[in-house]
Amino acid sequence: MTTTVKCPTCQRPVPWVPESRYKPFCSERCRLIDLGDWLDEAHRISEPADDEVGRDWLEAYATEAQRRH
């Protein structure tokens, strides 16, 4: 059985298979609409990660950044 998700833009069903070129979006149009919303700041991450997983990720990122410099 194939997993199906809803397109975040238009809510159409999208099969979660390698052939779904724009997943989780149903089309390039919906993908670009979402990108435009991020660029216009209609979508944003309002709070910094404050959970254990987020903290672990931030620490790993900081460590990697220090190694690069």
C-alpha positions in Angstrom: 0.0 0.0 0.0 1.3 3.4 -1.0 1.4 6.2 1.6 -0.5 9.3 0.6 0.0 12.8 2.0 -1.9 16.0 1.4 -0.3 18.7 -0.6 0.5 21.5 1.8 -0.8 24.2 -0.6 -4.0 22.8 -2.2 -4.7 19.7 0.0 -4.8 17.3 -3.0 -3.6 13.7 -2.3 0.1 13.1 -3.2 1.4 9.5 -3.3 4.7 9.2 -1.4 6.7 7.4 -4.1 10.0 8.2 -5.9 8.0 9.1 -9.0 6.3 12.0 -7.2 8.6 14.7 -8.4 7.5 17.6 -6.2 6.5 15.7 -3.0 5.2 16.7 -0.6 3.6 19.1 -3.2 1.4 17.9 -6.0 2.9 20.1 -8.7 5.6 22.7 -9.3 3.0 25.4 -9.1 2.1 24.4 -5.5 5.8 24.2 -4.6 6.4 27.7 -6.0 3.4 29.1 -4.2 4.8 27.7 -0.9 8.3 29.1 -1.7 6.7 32.5 -2.3 4.9 32.4 1.0 8.2 31.7 2.8 10.0 34.5 0.9 7.1 36.9 1.7 7.4 35.8 5.4 3.8 34.5 5.4 5.4 31.3 6.9 8.1 31.6 9.5 9.5 29.8 12.4 8.5 32.0 15.3 10.3 30.3 18.2 13.8 28.8 18.5 14.0 25.1 19.0 13.5 24.5 22.7 13.2 20.7 22.8 15.9 18.1 23.3 16.1 17.2 19.6 16.4 20.8 18.6 19.1 21.4 21.2 21.0 18.4 20.0 20.8 19.6 16.4 22.0 23.1 17.3 24.9 21.8 19.3 26.0 19.5 16.4 25.6 22.3 13.9 27.7 24.6 16.1 30.4 22.0 16.5 30.5 21.4 12.7 30.7 25.1 12.1 33.7 25.5 14.5 35.5 22.7 12.7 35.1 24.4 9.3 36.8 27.6 10.6 
